[in-house]
Amino acid sequence: MGNHIIRDPVTGLERVFIPSKVDNNQYIDVEAYKQRLRASGSKELVRAWLDGDWSVTMGAFFDCWDTKRHVIPPFAIPKDWLRFRSGDWGSASPFSFGWWAIAQDDYRVDGRVLPRGCIVRYREWYGMRSGEPNIGLKLHAEEVGKGILEREQGETISYGVLDPSAFKEDGGPSIAERIARGSGGKVWFRHADNTRVPARGAMGGWDQMRARLVGDGDGRPMIVTFSSCVDSIRTIPFLQHDPDRPEDMMTDSEDHACDECLSRPWVPVREAPKPKPENISGYRPYRAAEQPGDWKIYGILAGSSRIGLDRFLTMIL
């Protein structure tokens, strides 16, 4: 970003942004100055001062969003990567549809490695009036179905998920059915699990999205987006907490792209394999092929003979 001429379409005036950071200043004690900055403001503000990242937002719901980590230049998606779409319906408010691909193995692109299982947002269709944020196009469902089909020409989309409200039937076919009708029966969706916050020990959608933004054990993000997906990049970093329910997002904000992300059937973040528990029972397994933990597989040494625990219990009862 920067170092290129920007022309104002109205006035015709030109300007250029020349990035400059504190490290470029040769006439000050850089480390001492950085320490003073760190002591002067919040984590988000210090990040803006030191890194020049003014996309940071005070109190952001996803404070782990980092444009440098999560936004990548478009590249040709390998043909063997699984692709799917997700959607959040809207008419007076914008609808949002996103297309995703799952990295089948570690993949190097743009000087970084996308780890296996990373999901890549490579296209989006955001139904907003030009220059009017949070105002929908008011397209009917059949038109949207046709538009989705046009954008998928030449692709193999494995499946699609859509927010459950689009499947409600109120005296006629549902939104999901009408989308399929508009596409000539070629664009179908299934119900998305868009649980926003955890319940009864389950992991909520926001937690899963945050885990993917934070990344794997090596600090590599497990979700990235093409720089061409401008509306999700524009809205997601600035979403705020609900003041009455801090674990959830403020729902009257422009959260359509984020809700559509929530509609995804999440691929679990890959974790390092856990070591097998050590056998500390004092007994040796009766059959090596069995797994420790089942009382029937242990033997009891009685003198020089080994008796299965199940037989031993039968003898003493």
Buried (B, 14 or more C-beta within 10 A) or exposed (E): EEEEEEEEEEEEEEEEEEEEEBEEEEEEEBEEBBEEBEEEEEEBBBBBBBBBBEBBBEEBBBBBBBBEBBBBEBEEBEEEBBBBBBBBBBBEBBBBBBBBBBBEEEBEBEEBBBBBBBBBBBBBBBBBEEEEEBBBBEBEBBBBBBBBBEBBEEEEBEEBBBBBEBBEEEEEEBBBBBBBBBBEEEBBBEEBEBBBBBEEEEBBBBBBBBBBBBBBEEEBBBBBBBEEBEBBBBBBBBBBBBEEEEEBBBEEBBBBBBBBBBBBEBBEBEEEEEEEEEEEEEBEBBEEEEEBEEEEBBBBEEEEEBBBBEEBEEEEE
